[in-house]
Amino acid sequence: MKNKVVLFDIDYTLFDVSYFDKFFYKKLEKILKLDEALIRKESIKIITEIITKEHFLDIDKYVVTLLSLLDKNKYKDKVEDLLFNQSFFKKGFYKDVKKTLEGVGKIAKIGIFSQGDYKFQWSKIEQSDFKHHIDLNLRYIIKPRKLSFLPDLKNIHKDDKLYLIDDKPTIIHEIKKFMPEVVTIWLRRGYYAENEKIEDFKPDFSISSLHEAIEIVRKN
């Protein structure tokens, strides 16, 4: 019998990105002693420019660019401390995440398949209260595009029963085309679930609550 391995995306699947948007700028306002609206406005511009160019958010470039623009370079250590050394991200995870990982962890190995800056993405997991459920050998945080890692992913898990849970239709769609044997689970929440439409999009399973994944993995 093959070992079951379940790979979770991070943003919109485990982590609520709106939490970052809602509270990060409030924290920066206190650190930088500037108006929150100004910080948010300039920050969004920088994030958009970086993602457009790099296809992911280079967190170091973002911090340096933002602080330079706002003439607040002296606060770099404090901003990095907020992002990487405190527990800012801990409350940003969806409520169904912890119990889902506890349930899935009883029947399968759990890993991460995410796109972006490793330091930034993994810091979210580091600050969570479920990190112990993640197999540290199954951390796939890829930049700039995680789909480029599919040949490696296929080779690494050629002897496993692999499940992928993601909110983004394009990811589910492309993985299913490249690796038909993967059990794809589309989580219908977040920006992409609402705004990204693909013709002939047919995930193996479609769920509205992450907790539904437990029974899918158990029975399939």
N, C-alpha and C positions, 0 to 999 in steps of 0.2 A: 504494500500500500504506500502511495506517495505521501510525503509530508505536506501538510497544508501550510501555505505562506500567504498572509494577507498584507498587502501594501496599501497604506493610507496616504492620500495627499494631505497637505497641511491647511493651506488657506481655503476658507469656505467649507472645508470638509471637517477638520478638527478645530481650526481657529477662526473666530468671527472677526473678519477684517474691519468691520465697522467699529469694533471696540478700539482698535488702534487709532482710527480716525477721530473718534469721539474724545479719547482721553490723552493721547500723546501730545497734542498741541497745548492742552491745558497744563501738562507737566512742563513743557518747554517754556510756556509763558512765565512760570515761576522761576525757572532756572535762568532764562535769558533776560527776564525783566522787560519783556516787550509785549505788545498787544497780541493776543491769540489769533485774531483775524489776519493780522499781517503775517505772522508766522505760517499760518495755514495756507494763505494765498501764495507765498513764495515757495513754500514746501511742495505744494501740488505741482507747481510749474517745474520744479527741479525733478521731482519724481517722474513726471510725464516725459521730460526730456531724456532722462537716463534710461527709462524702460524702452522708449522709442528707439534709442540708439543701441542699447546693449541687450534688449529683450529680457532683462531682469533688473531688479533694483540692487545695484552695487551699494551696499549700506555705507561703506567707508567713503566712497565718492559723494554720496548724498550728504553725510554729516559735514564733511569738509566744505562742500559747495555751499550748503545752507548757512553755515556759521560765517564763512567768508563774506557772503552776500549781505548778511545782517551785521557784519563787523563785530562778531561775538566769538572769535577764535579762542579766546581765553577760557571758554566754557566747554571746550571739546571733551575733556576728561569727564566732566559731569554728565554730559549728554551720553557718552559711551557707557558710563556707569549705569545710567537709567536703562539703557537698552540691553546691556549684557551682564550686569552684575547684581541687579536688584530683582524684584519679582513682579515687574510691571506687566508682563504678558500672562501671568498666572490666572487672572480673572477673565481673560479673553477667550477662553475655550467654551464651545457650546456645552450645554448642560448634559447632553446625552453621551458625551465622549468617554468619560471615565468608566461608566458602567458598561459601555459597549466594548471597550478595550479589555475590561476584566472578563467579560463573557467570551469574547473572541480568543483571548489569551489561554483559555482552558482547552481549546480545541485546535489551535493553530499558532504558528510563530507570527509575530507582528513586526512589520517594518514600515519604513517611510519611503515614498516615492514622490519627491517634490521638485519644483523648479525654482531656481533662484540662488541667492547668496548663501553659502553654507553657514557662515557665522550668524547671519541674521535669522535664517529659518530654524537652525538647530537651537538657537537661544530660546526660542518659544517653547520647544520641547523640554529643554533643560529646566525652565522655570515652572513647568507643569507639575501636577501631583500624580502623573501617570507615566513618567519617564521609565520606571522600572518594568513596564509592560513591553517596551520596545527592545527588540533584539539589536544590539549595537552593531552587529555584523550585517544588518539589513537597513542601513542608512544610505539611501540613494537621493542625494540632494544635488541636482545637476544644473549647471549653467552653461550656455545661456538657454538651451532648450532641452527639456528632459526627454523628448522623443528621440533625440540623437543617441540616447543611451539604450534604446531598445535591443540592438543586437547583443550588447553585453548582458542585458537583463535576461534575454532569452537563453543565452549560454549558461549563465550562473544558475538559473532555475529550471534547467532542462529536465531534471529528475523530480521536480516538485509540482504539486497542485497549486497553481498560483491564482490569487484573487486580487483584483485591483478596484479600489474604491476612490472615486474622484467626482468632483462637481462639474468638471469642464467637459462638455460633449466632444470637443475636438480630440481631447486626450483619449477618452474612452473609444472613440471611433477609430483613431489611428492605431491604437494598441490592438484592438480587435482585428484589424486588417493584417497587421504584421504578426500577431501572435494569436491565432484563432482559438488556441487551447486555453487561453486565459479566461477566467470567469470575470466578466466586467460588471461592476455595480455602479450605477449612476445615482449619485445623491442629489436630489432636486432641491438645492438651496444655494443662496448666494447670487452674485452678479451674473456669472456665466450661465447658470441654470435658467435664469430668466431671460437673458438677452442673446444667447448664442444658439442659433438654429442651424441644423445640418440635415440635408436631405438624406433619407434612408438611414437615419440614425437608429440603430437597434442594439442597445445594451442588453446583456443577458438578464439583468434585473434593474428595476428602477424603484428607488425608495425615497420617501420623504423624511424619514427619521433614521439616523445612523444606527439606532438600536436594532432595526430590522435586519441588519447585516449578520447578526449572530446566528439566526436560524438559517439564513441562506448558506453561510459557511458550514454550518452543522449538517445540513441536508444535501449539500451538493459537492 
